[in-house]
């Protein structure tokens, strides 16, 4: 696996993802568990997308952004989970090419940034709906919704190209084993024989811009929302406002909580398994949580689901 790249610096042309190879007795059980989670996640998010597209009652900004989030969660699961499943079937880890590893890292990082932006946009949408209800329709029209969603996707995928190009110029001379189930940034960079201080600092700053700033904006939006709700004299109005925000707050808390644990915990060898465990929380549980939270707690989505089920039953009876 030694071959020079276009810049004559990269000698390693493939990496081995070790995954959870240190748990051989649990391989089959974990494979079946994560396969079920993956199938449910894909089915749930695709169902949300179909409901948002086909049901007229869900043609509102809130559900338009929810449809975008479900589409993103579908892509996130398909980027990471196949590697996890493959790692349980391979005895000595999964081999991935150098370019494939960098591509996976780019897609994963871009999707994380996009999700951060989308969650902020959804918080802003709730802020306008609760704090400026009379102007909400004018401020959050169809054109604005498309622009906000497009900027979230485009912004997420424009954050990482410089870092990816930088990784291509690093010198990897061995070893080539990554103690993770996908190509994450720190496990990959640790294998480089080059000086990685600058790229690590640059990646940290970009990650802070892509996650910390949107997180703070989300907090500010909810600070205004909570203030407005508390001042609402109607108990019914307060319950309705909190109901529309609880689902989003649950998804936000899980997303940022998992990211914080994964990228803030110590990087010592004793913390590697902990890091991988919480990476699973982000890559498997968060995409699964989205359709569950919005379907179980949301009356409009439940009504749309019942309508679709009724139509499908009537169609099958004919």
C-alpha positions, 0 to 999 in steps of 0.5 A, spaced: 500 500 500 505 504 498 505 509 492 506 516 491 501 521 490 500 527 485 504 531 490 509 525 491 508 526 499 503 521 500 505 514 501 499 510 504 494 509 499 489 506 503 487 505 511 484 500 515 478 502 519 478 498 525 471 499 528 469 495 534 474 489 532 475 489 540 468 486 541 468 480 537 463 476 542 458 482 540 459 483 533 453 479 530 448 482 536 451 489 534 450 488 527 443 486 527 441 492 532 445 497 528 442 494 521 435 495 525 436 502 527 439 504 520 432 501 516 428 505 521 432 511 521 431 511 513 424 509 513 422 514 518 426 520 515 423 518 508 416 518 510 417 525 513 419 527 507 413 524 503 408 527 508 411 534 507 411 533 500 404 530 499 400 533 504 397 540 503 397 541 511 404 541 511 406 546 506 408 551 511 415 554 513 416 549 519 415 543 515 419 545 509 425 546 514 423 539 517 423 536 510 430 538 509 432 536 516 429 529 514 433 529 507 439 531 511 439 525 516 437 520 510 444 522 507 448 522 514 446 515 515 448 513 509 454 516 509 456 513 516 452 507 518 454 502 512 461 503 514 459 501 521 455 495 518 461 493 514 466 493 520 462 488 524 462 483 518 470 484 517 474 480 521 480 485 520 477 491 519 474 495 513 479 497 508 478 504 505 482 508 499 485 514 501 481 518 497 475 515 499 477 516 506 478 524 505 471 524 501 467 520 507 470 526 512 468 531 507 461 529 506 461 527 514 463 534 516 459 538 511 453 534 513 454 536 520 455 544 518 449 543 514 445 540 520 447 546 524 445 551 520 438 548 518 437 547 526 439 555 527 434 556 521 428 552 524 429 556 531 429 563 527 422 560 524 420 559 531 422 565 533 418 569 528 412 565 529 412 566 536 415 573 537 412 576 530 406 572 529 402 578 525 408 579 520 410 571 520 407 570 513 410 576 510 417 575 513 417 567 512 414 567 505 416 561 500 422 565 497 425 566 504 424 559 506 428 556 499 433 561 500 435 560 507 434 552 506 439 553 500 444 557 504 444 552 509 446 546 504 451 551 500 454 553 506 455 547 509 458 544 503 463 550 502 466 550 509 471 544 508 474 544 501 480 548 504 481 543 509 480 537 505 485 539 500 490 540 505 489 533 508 491 531 501 498 534 502 499 531 508 505 526 508 502 519 511 508 514 511 504 509 516 501 506 520 495 506 516 490 503 521 484 508 524 481 506 530 474 508 528 468 506 524 469 512 519 474 517 517 474 522 522 478 528 522 483 527 528 484 519 528 486 521 521 490 526 522 494 523 528 497 518 522 500 523 518 508 524 519 507 531 517 506 537 522 499 538 523 499 543 528 496 548 523 491 544 519 488 542 526 488 549 528 484 551 522 479 545 522 478 547 529 476 555 527 472 552 521 468 547 526 467 553 531 464 557 526 460 552 523 457 549 529 458 554 535 456 561 532 449 557 529 449 554 536 449 561 540 444 564 535 439 558 536 440 560 544 439 567 542 432 565 538 430 561 544 431 566 549 427 571 546 422 565 545 421 563 552 421 571 554 415 572 549 412 565 552 412 567 559 409 574 558 403 571 554 397 571 559 394 565 556 395 558 559 393 555 552 397 560 548 403 558 552 402 550 552 401 551 544 408 555 544 412 550 548 409 544 544 411 547 537 418 548 540 419 542 544 420 537 538 426 542 535 429 543 542 430 535 543 433 534 536 438 541 538 440 538 545 441 531 542 445 534 536 450 539 540 450 534 546 453 529 542 458 533 538 460 536 544 462 530 547 465 527 541 470 533 540 471 535 547 472 529 551 480 527 552 483 524 546 488 519 550 487 512 548 483 511 554 478 515 551 478 512 544 472 507 546 468 513 549 469 517 543 467 512 538 461 510 543 458 517 542 460 518 535 455 512 534 450 516 538 451 522 533 451 518 527 445 513 529 441 516 534 440 523 532 438 521 525 433 516 528 431 521 533 428 526 528 422 522 525 421 519 532 420 526 536 416 529 530 411 524 529 410 522 536 409 529 539 407 533 533 399 533 531 400 535 524 404 530 522 400 525 526 394 527 522 398 527 515 400 520 517 393 517 518 390 521 512 396 517 508 394 511 511 387 511 510 388 513 503 393 507 502 388 502 505 382 505 500 387 504 494 388 497 496 381 495 497 379 497 490 
